[in-house]
Amino acid sequence: MPRDPTPAQRKKAIAPKSWLRKFSLQVEDGCPAPQSHDRRRRSSIRLRLHATTSWPMHCDVSSIVGGDHLLSLDFDTLSFSSDELLHIALGLFKRLNVLEAMNVKEVTIMTLLLRIRQFMHNNSYHNWHHVVDVAQAACCFGALSGIFNSMPAEHRFALLVGALCHDLDHPGLNLKEFCDSNESVVALFGGSSLLERRHSFVAVQILSSQDLDLRNQLGNQQYFDFLDAVSSSILATDMEKHAEFQRSMSTSGLAEDDFRKQTAFLLKCADLSNVTRPEFIAKKWGWLITEEIFRQDDAEKTCGGKAPLERRLLGRVALIRGFTESVAQSFFQCAAAVTPGLTPLVGGVARNLISWRATEEEVFERDGPSLHSALPQPPAVH
């Protein structure tokens, strides 16, 4: 095991993120010291950090985990149960060959996955299925693009953990509504990327817990570098800075040895990957994200906020088509220009956009803009 670094070395290892340094140094038993303005929130986090859940042994997904389908674009996370996804997520770590390379025990990852699942709320979209789906997409895109051919194990490990942690404790609310109802969290994190900073903060708490023992397994220097890499990748998913991220990719591209930027790039692509999937998968995710948007709209309406969103099928389809057209299409065109191996994603977006436009026109012609349409049944999520 490496010797403990000097105080100066330790400070340098975690210097890039001052807020990360502040909280990681406070961690003794997996939780920072509670602040007076946020004791209730910290108490809730503490209870979940120390909760125990058994690893499910009854799931048989060995054929999935061991097959080529695990890293394919048509992998349908929504077709698996919550317990099955634990085994699939563990299978991703094994497929990337990071456990042995990083000297991390398999039982450590099993405990980590159980802990992450405990922190995911029962939202329509931002839930346990979503983070596993993003992790699978990140691995798929890393292989498809060829980035994994040169990416060291420590960065592949940070990418996978970052993908699984990128929406930890997500409230299912947008930034404005969350800020209005959580003044203490705003006071704690403040500034830009508030939700993403909060996700990163919870991730650091989990990854710092004593029962995971990651610090001893990785060694001090590598441990703090790992926390910083996970944090950076999570912050890259902030949609408020999406245009800035895309401009940076267009102008600077991806240097072959800039593994931190490659990690952020793959996670960003994976977080938007629903629209690149085959139509039958993309439509299920489209339903779920609009369902969460509508529930958010209900909360705003209750608080006397803006006028309610259009709830008909036409309005639902228009939301998805609008996002795909205005955000996803140009982003994945940029991603393919930077990394030609991701060109198939552009085709997936184009096919789904054609499908959403056709559905929108069909519903409009059938029912007209002022008639309510019967909504289809939501997709089954195991």
C-alpha positions as CSV (number, residue, x, y, z in Angstrom):
1,M,0.0,0.0,0.0
2,P,1.3,3.5,-0.9
3,R,2.6,5.6,1.9
4,D,0.4,8.4,3.2
5,P,1.2,11.6,1.3
6,T,2.5,14.7,3.0
7,P,-0.1,17.4,3.9
8,A,1.2,19.4,0.9
9,Q,0.7,16.4,-1.5
10,R,-2.7,15.7,-0.1
11,K,-3.8,19.3,-0.6
12,K,-2.5,19.3,-4.2
13,A,-4.4,16.0,-4.9
14,I,-7.8,17.6,-4.2
15,A,-7.1,21.2,-5.0
16,P,-9.1,21.4,-8.3
17,K,-12.4,21.4,-6.4
18,S,-12.5,23.6,-3.4
19,W,-16.0,22.5,-2.4
20,L,-15.0,18.9,-2.8
21,R,-12.0,19.4,-0.6
22,K,-14.1,21.1,2.0
23,F,-16.5,18.2,2.4
24,S,-14.2,15.2,1.8
25,L,-11.9,16.4,4.5
26,Q,-14.9,16.5,6.9
27,V,-15.8,12.9,6.3
28,E,-15.0,10.5,9.1
29,D,-17.7,7.9,9.0
30,G,-19.3,8.6,5.6
31,C,-21.0,11.9,6.6
32,P,-19.8,15.4,6.9
33,A,-20.4,17.2,10.2
34,P,-24.0,18.5,10.1
35,Q,-24.5,22.2,9.7
36,S,-27.2,23.9,11.8
37,H,-29.2,25.0,8.8
38,D,-29.4,21.5,7.3
39,R,-29.5,19.0,10.1
40,R,-32.7,17.3,9.0
41,R,-31.3,16.6,5.5
42,R,-28.0,15.3,6.8
43,S,-29.8,13.1,9.3
44,S,-31.8,11.5,6.4
45,I,-28.6,11.0,4.4
46,R,-26.9,9.4,7.4
47,L,-29.7,6.9,7.9
48,R,-29.5,5.8,4.3
49,L,-25.7,5.6,4.3
50,H,-25.9,3.1,7.2
51,A,-28.9,1.2,6.0
52,T,-28.3,-2.5,5.1
53,T,-29.8,-4.3,2.2
54,S,-29.0,-7.8,1.1
55,W,-27.6,-8.4,-2.4
56,P,-30.3,-10.3,-4.4
57,M,-29.1,-13.8,-5.3
58,H,-32.1,-15.0,-7.2
59,C,-31.5,-13.0,-10.4
60,D,-30.2,-14.9,-13.4
61,V,-29.0,-12.4,-16.0
62,S,-25.7,-14.2,-16.7
63,S,-26.5,-14.6,-20.4
64,I,-27.0,-10.8,-20.6
65,V,-24.0,-9.8,-18.6
66,G,-21.7,-12.2,-20.5
67,G,-23.0,-11.5,-23.9
68,D,-22.5,-8.8,-26.5
69,H,-25.9,-7.3,-25.9
70,L,-24.7,-5.7,-22.7
71,L,-22.8,-3.0,-24.7
72,S,-25.3,-2.6,-27.5
73,L,-27.4,0.4,-28.5
74,D,-30.6,-1.6,-28.3
75,F,-30.1,-2.5,-24.7
76,D,-33.5,-1.9,-22.9
77,T,-32.9,-1.1,-19.3
78,L,-36.7,-0.8,-18.7
79,S,-37.2,-4.5,-19.5
80,F,-35.3,-5.5,-16.3
81,S,-36.3,-5.5,-12.7
82,S,-34.6,-3.3,-10.1
83,D,-32.7,-6.4,-8.6
84,E,-31.7,-7.5,-12.1
85,L,-30.2,-4.1,-12.7
86,L,-27.9,-4.6,-9.7
87,H,-26.4,-7.6,-11.4
88,I,-26.2,-5.8,-14.8
89,A,-24.5,-2.8,-13.2
90,L,-21.9,-5.1,-11.5
91,G,-21.5,-6.8,-14.9
92,L,-20.5,-3.4,-16.4
93,F,-17.6,-3.1,-13.9
94,K,-16.5,-6.6,-14.8
95,R,-16.8,-6.0,-18.6
96,L,-14.6,-2.8,-18.3
97,N,-12.0,-4.9,-16.4
98,V,-11.6,-2.2,-13.8
99,L,-11.9,-4.1,-10.5
100,E,-8.7,-6.0,-10.7
101,A,-6.9,-3.1,-12.3
102,M,-7.9,-0.7,-9.5
103,N,-7.5,-3.3,-6.7
104,V,-11.2,-2.8,-5.8
105,K,-13.0,-5.8,-4.3
106,E,-16.2,-7.0,-5.9
107,V,-18.1,-6.9,-2.6
108,T,-17.2,-3.2,-2.4
109,I,-19.0,-2.5,-5.7
110,M,-21.9,-4.6,-4.6
111,T,-22.3,-2.5,-1.5
112,L,-21.8,0.7,-3.5
113,L,-24.6,-0.3,-6.0
114,L,-27.0,-1.1,-3.1
115,R,-26.2,2.3,-1.6
116,I,-26.8,4.1,-4.9
117,R,-30.1,2.4,-5.4
118,Q,-31.2,3.5,-1.9
119,F,-30.5,7.1,-2.8
120,M,-32.6,7.0,-6.0
121,H,-36.2,8.3,-5.6
122,N,-39.2,6.7,-7.1
123,N,-39.5,9.4,-9.8
124,S,-41.0,8.7,-13.2
125,Y,-37.7,9.3,-15.0
126,H,-34.8,10.2,-12.7
127,N,-34.7,6.9,-10.9
128,W,-32.6,3.7,-10.5
129,H,-33.4,2.5,-14.0
130,H,-32.2,5.8,-15.5
131,V,-28.8,5.8,-13.9
132,V,-28.1,2.2,-14.9
133,D,-29.3,3.1,-18.4
134,V,-26.8,6.0,-18.5
135,A,-24.0,3.8,-17.2
136,Q,-24.8,1.2,-19.9
137,A,-24.8,3.9,-22.5
138,A,-21.5,5.4,-21.3
139,C,-19.9,2.0,-21.6
140,C,-21.5,1.4,-25.0
141,F,-20.3,4.8,-26.3
142,G,-16.8,4.3,-24.9
143,A,-16.5,1.1,-26.8
144,L,-18.2,2.3,-30.0
145,S,-16.1,5.5,-30.2
146,G,-12.8,3.7,-29.6
147,I,-12.1,6.0,-26.6
148,F,-11.8,2.9,-24.3
149,N,-8.9,1.7,-26.4
150,S,-6.6,4.2,-24.8
151,M,-8.4,5.3,-21.7
152,P,-6.7,4.0,-18.5
153,A,-8.6,1.9,-16.0
154,E,-8.8,4.6,-13.4
155,H,-10.8,6.9,-15.8
156,R,-13.0,4.0,-17.0
157,F,-13.8,3.4,-13.3
158,A,-14.5,7.1,-12.6
159,L,-16.8,7.2,-15.7
160,L,-18.9,4.2,-14.6
161,V,-19.2,5.4,-11.0
162,G,-19.9,8.9,-12.2
163,A,-22.7,7.7,-14.5
164,L,-24.3,5.7,-11.6
165,C,-24.0,8.7,-9.2
166,H,-24.9,11.6,-11.6
167,D,-28.5,11.9,-10.4
168,L,-28.1,10.8,-6.8
169,D,-31.0,11.9,-4.5
170,H,-32.7,13.6,-7.5
171,P,-36.0,15.2,-6.3
172,G,-37.8,14.9,-9.6
173,L,-38.0,18.7,-9.8
174,N,-36.5,21.3,-12.1
175,L,-33.9,23.7,-10.8
176,K,-36.3,26.6,-10.1
177,E,-38.9,24.6,-8.2
178,F,-36.2,22.8,-6.3
179,C,-34.6,26.1,-5.3
180,D,-37.9,27.6,-4.2
181,S,-38.6,24.6,-1.9
182,N,-35.1,24.0,-0.6
183,E,-33.6,27.2,0.7
184,S,-31.1,25.4,3.0
185,V,-29.6,23.4,0.0
186,V,-29.3,26.7,-2.0
187,A,-27.5,28.2,1.0
188,L,-25.2,25.2,1.2
189,F,-24.2,24.9,-2.4
190,G,-25.2,28.2,-4.1
191,G,-23.9,29.3,-7.4
192,S,-24.2,27.5,-10.7
193,S,-24.9,23.8,-11.3
194,L,-26.7,23.5,-7.9
195,L,-28.4,20.2,-8.5
196,E,-25.3,18.7,-10.0
197,R,-23.2,19.9,-7.1
198,R,-25.7,18.3,-4.8
199,H,-25.5,15.0,-6.7
200,S,-21.7,15.2,-6.4
201,F,-21.9,16.0,-2.7
202,V,-24.0,13.0,-2.0
203,A,-21.7,10.9,-4.2
204,V,-18.7,12.0,-2.2
205,Q,-20.4,11.0,1.1
206,I,-21.2,7.6,-0.2
207,L,-17.8,7.0,-1.7
208,S,-16.2,8.1,1.5
209,S,-18.1,5.8,3.8
210,Q,-15.9,3.5,5.9
211,D,-17.6,0.3,4.9
212,L,-16.7,0.8,1.3
213,D,-13.0,1.3,2.3
214,L,-12.2,2.8,-1.1
215,R,-9.5,5.0,0.3
216,N,-7.4,2.1,1.5
217,Q,-8.1,0.0,-1.6
218,L,-7.1,2.8,-4.0
219,G,-4.5,4.6,-2.0
220,N,-4.7,8.2,-0.9
221,Q,-3.5,10.0,-4.1
222,Q,-5.6,7.8,-6.4
223,Y,-8.6,8.0,-4.1
224,F,-8.7,11.8,-4.2
225,D,-8.0,11.9,-7.9
226,F,-10.9,9.5,-8.3
227,L,-13.3,11.7,-6.3
228,D,-12.4,14.7,-8.3
229,A,-12.9,12.8,-11.6
230,V,-16.3,11.6,-10.5
231,S,-17.3,15.1,-9.5
232,S,-16.1,16.6,-12.8
233,S,-18.1,14.2,-14.8
234,I,-21.3,14.8,-12.8
235,L,-20.9,18.5,-13.2
236,A,-20.7,18.1,-17.0
237,T,-24.3,16.9,-17.1
238,D,-25.6,20.3,-16.2
239,M,-28.1,21.3,-18.9
240,E,-27.8,24.9,-18.0
241,K,-24.3,24.7,-19.4
242,H,-25.1,22.5,-22.4
243,A,-24.5,25.1,-25.1
244,E,-21.2,26.0,-23.5
245,F,-20.1,22.4,-23.4
246,Q,-21.1,21.9,-27.0
247,R,-19.2,25.0,-28.1
248,S,-16.1,23.7,-26.3
249,M,-16.4,20.3,-28.1
250,S,-16.8,22.0,-31.4
251,T,-13.8,24.3,-31.1
252,S,-11.4,22.2,-29.0
253,G,-12.4,18.6,-29.7
254,L,-11.0,15.8,-27.6
255,A,-7.3,15.4,-27.1
256,E,-6.1,11.8,-27.0
257,D,-4.6,12.2,-23.6
258,D,-7.3,14.4,-22.0
259,F,-9.0,11.6,-20.2
260,R,-10.9,13.9,-17.8
261,K,-12.6,15.6,-20.8
262,Q,-13.2,12.3,-22.5
263,T,-14.9,11.0,-19.3
264,A,-17.2,14.1,-19.1
265,F,-17.9,13.8,-22.9
266,L,-19.0,10.2,-22.6
267,L,-21.2,10.8,-19.6
268,K,-22.8,13.8,-21.3
269,C,-23.6,11.8,-24.4
270,A,-24.9,8.9,-22.2
271,D,-27.2,11.3,-20.2
272,L,-28.9,12.3,-23.5
273,S,-28.8,8.8,-25.0
274,N,-32.6,8.0,-24.9
275,V,-33.1,9.7,-28.3
276,T,-30.4,7.6,-29.9
277,R,-32.0,4.3,-29.0
278,P,-34.3,2.2,-31.2
279,E,-37.8,3.7,-31.5
280,F,-39.5,1.2,-29.2
281,I,-37.0,2.1,-26.4
282,A,-36.9,5.8,-27.1
283,K,-40.7,6.1,-26.9
284,K,-40.8,4.5,-23.5
285,W,-38.3,6.9,-22.1
286,G,-40.1,9.8,-23.8
287,W,-43.2,8.9,-22.0
288,L,-41.4,8.8,-18.6
289,I,-39.6,12.1,-19.0
290,T,-42.8,13.9,-20.0
291,E,-44.7,12.3,-17.1
292,E,-42.1,13.7,-14.7
293,I,-42.4,17.1,-16.4
294,F,-46.1,17.0,-16.0
295,R,-45.9,16.2,-12.3
296,Q,-43.5,19.1,-11.9
297,D,-46.0,21.3,-13.7
298,D,-48.7,20.1,-11.2
299,A,-46.5,21.3,-8.4
300,E,-46.0,24.7,-9.9
301,K,-49.7,25.0,-10.6
302,T,-50.5,24.2,-7.0
303,C,-48.1,27.0,-5.9
304,G,-49.8,29.4,-8.2
305,G,-47.1,29.3,-10.9
306,K,-47.3,29.4,-14.7
307,A,-50.2,28.2,-16.8
308,P,-50.4,24.4,-17.0
309,L,-48.6,22.6,-19.9
310,E,-50.6,21.0,-22.7
311,R,-51.5,17.6,-21.4
312,R,-53.0,16.0,-24.6
313,L,-51.0,13.5,-26.5
314,L,-50.2,16.2,-29.0
315,G,-48.5,18.3,-26.3
316,R,-46.6,15.3,-25.0
317,V,-45.2,14.5,-28.4
318,A,-44.4,18.1,-29.1
319,L,-42.2,18.3,-25.9
320,I,-40.2,15.3,-27.0
321,R,-39.9,16.3,-30.6
322,G,-38.9,19.8,-29.6
323,F,-36.1,18.6,-27.3
324,T,-34.8,16.2,-30.0
325,E,-34.9,18.8,-32.7
326,S,-33.5,21.8,-30.8
327,V,-31.0,20.0,-28.4
328,A,-30.2,16.4,-29.2
329,Q,-29.8,16.6,-32.9
330,S,-27.1,19.2,-33.1
331,F,-25.3,17.8,-30.0
332,F,-24.9,14.3,-31.5
333,Q,-23.9,15.7,-34.8
334,C,-21.2,17.6,-32.9
335,A,-20.3,14.4,-31.0
336,A,-19.9,12.5,-34.3
337,A,-17.8,15.2,-35.8
338,V,-15.5,15.0,-32.8
339,T,-15.5,11.2,-32.6
340,P,-16.6,9.5,-35.9
341,G,-17.2,6.2,-34.1
342,L,-20.4,7.8,-32.7
343,T,-21.9,8.5,-36.1
344,P,-24.6,5.7,-35.6
345,L,-26.0,7.9,-32.9
346,V,-26.8,10.6,-35.4
347,G,-28.8,8.1,-37.4
348,G,-30.7,7.0,-34.3
349,V,-31.7,10.6,-33.5
350,A,-32.8,11.2,-37.1
351,R,-35.0,8.1,-37.2
352,N,-36.6,9.0,-33.9
353,L,-37.2,12.6,-34.9
354,I,-38.9,11.5,-38.1
355,S,-41.1,9.2,-36.0
356,W,-42.0,11.9,-33.5
357,R,-42.8,14.3,-36.3
358,A,-45.0,11.7,-38.0
359,T,-46.8,11.0,-34.8
360,E,-47.4,14.7,-34.1
361,E,-48.8,15.2,-37.6
362,E,-51.0,12.1,-37.3
363,V,-52.5,13.2,-34.0
364,F,-53.0,16.8,-35.2
365,E,-54.8,15.6,-38.3
366,R,-56.9,13.1,-36.4
367,D,-58.0,15.1,-33.4
368,G,-57.3,18.7,-34.3
369,P,-55.5,21.2,-32.1
370,S,-58.5,21.7,-29.7
371,L,-59.5,18.1,-29.1
372,H,-58.3,15.9,-26.3
373,S,-56.6,12.6,-27.4
374,A,-56.7,9.4,-25.3
375,L,-53.2,8.8,-23.9
376,P,-51.7,5.4,-24.4
377,Q,-50.8,3.3,-21.4
378,P,-47.4,4.1,-19.8
379,P,-44.6,1.6,-20.3
380,A,-44.3,-1.1,-17.7
381,V,-41.2,-0.6,-15.5
382,H,-40.3,-3.7,-13.6
